[in-house]
Amino acid sequence: MLKGFLAGLKDHLLSYGEGWLILSDLAEHLGLRTREGLLSLIEQAGLKVIARIDTKPTHPKAFDKTDLLYAARSQEITSLWRLTQK
Protein backbone atom coordinates (compact mmCIF):
# COMPACT_ATOMS: atom_id res chain seq x y z
CA MET A 1 0.00 0.00 0.00
CA LEU A 2 2.79 2.43 0.92
CA LYS A 3 4.68 1.76 -2.30
CA GLY A 4 1.51 2.25 -4.38
CA PHE A 5 0.62 5.50 -2.60
CA LEU A 6 4.06 6.98 -3.15
CA ALA A 7 4.29 5.76 -6.75
CA GLY A 8 0.99 7.45 -7.67
CA LEU A 9 1.23 10.62 -5.59
CA LYS A 10 3.23 12.72 -8.07
CA ASP A 11 0.50 12.35 -10.69
CA HIS A 12 -2.02 13.94 -8.32
CA LEU A 13 0.05 16.97 -7.31
CA LEU A 14 0.12 20.41 -8.87
CA SER A 15 3.63 21.81 -9.31
CA TYR A 16 3.33 23.60 -5.95
CA GLY A 17 1.20 20.94 -4.26
CA GLU A 18 1.95 18.75 -1.27
CA GLY A 19 1.10 15.19 -0.40
CA TRP A 20 0.90 14.28 3.26
CA LEU A 21 1.81 10.86 4.55
CA ILE A 22 1.15 9.91 8.17
CA LEU A 23 3.32 6.92 8.98
CA SER A 24 4.53 5.13 12.08
CA ASP A 25 8.08 3.79 12.24
CA LEU A 26 6.90 0.67 14.10
CA ALA A 27 7.75 -1.45 11.04
CA GLU A 28 11.33 -0.19 11.28
CA HIS A 29 11.57 -1.21 14.94
CA LEU A 30 10.24 -4.66 14.04
CA GLY A 31 12.72 -5.07 11.16
CA LEU A 32 9.99 -5.08 8.51
CA ARG A 33 11.15 -1.90 6.74
CA THR A 34 14.21 0.34 6.91
CA ARG A 35 14.33 4.11 6.91
CA GLU A 36 16.66 3.91 3.92
CA GLY A 37 14.05 1.81 2.11
CA LEU A 38 11.34 4.39 2.79
CA LEU A 39 13.54 7.25 1.60
CA SER A 40 14.41 5.23 -1.50
CA LEU A 41 10.70 4.72 -2.31
CA ILE A 42 10.16 8.48 -1.96
CA GLU A 43 13.11 9.18 -4.27
CA GLN A 44 12.03 6.57 -6.85
CA ALA A 45 8.56 8.15 -6.95
CA GLY A 46 10.07 11.50 -8.00
CA LEU A 47 9.23 13.10 -4.67
CA LYS A 48 11.16 14.98 -2.03
CA VAL A 49 10.55 15.52 1.67
CA ILE A 50 9.99 19.20 2.48
CA ALA A 51 9.22 18.69 6.18
CA ARG A 52 8.48 16.06 8.78
CA ILE A 53 6.64 16.47 12.07
CA ASP A 54 7.15 13.72 14.65
CA THR A 55 5.11 12.69 17.67
CA LYS A 56 5.52 9.98 20.28
CA PRO A 57 2.61 7.64 21.01
CA THR A 58 0.26 8.25 23.89
CA HIS A 59 -1.88 5.12 23.49
CA PRO A 60 -1.89 2.64 26.40
CA LYS A 61 0.03 -0.13 24.58
CA ALA A 62 3.10 2.12 24.32
CA PHE A 63 3.33 1.99 28.12
CA ASP A 64 2.18 -1.61 28.76
CA LYS A 65 5.30 -3.58 29.66
CA THR A 66 3.31 -6.85 29.47
CA ASP A 67 2.58 -6.27 25.74
CA LEU A 68 4.75 -8.49 23.54
CA LEU A 69 5.54 -5.50 21.31
CA TYR A 70 6.31 -3.13 24.20
CA ALA A 71 10.00 -2.72 23.28
CA ALA A 72 9.11 -1.56 19.77
CA ARG A 73 6.00 0.41 20.71
CA SER A 74 7.79 2.33 23.45
CA GLN A 75 10.27 3.60 20.81
CA GLU A 76 7.67 4.25 18.09
CA ILE A 77 7.42 7.63 16.39
CA THR A 78 4.53 8.61 14.14
CA SER A 79 5.38 11.24 11.55
CA LEU A 80 3.59 13.56 9.18
CA TRP A 81 5.75 13.55 6.06
CA ARG A 82 5.17 16.53 3.75
CA LEU A 83 6.09 15.51 0.22
CA THR A 84 6.26 17.40 -3.05
CA GLN A 85 7.50 16.88 -6.60
CA LYS A 86 11.24 17.04 -7.21
Helices and strands as residue ranges (DSSP letters): H 2-9, G 10-12, E 19-24, H 26-29, H 35-44, E 47-55, G 60-63, H 70-73, E 78-85
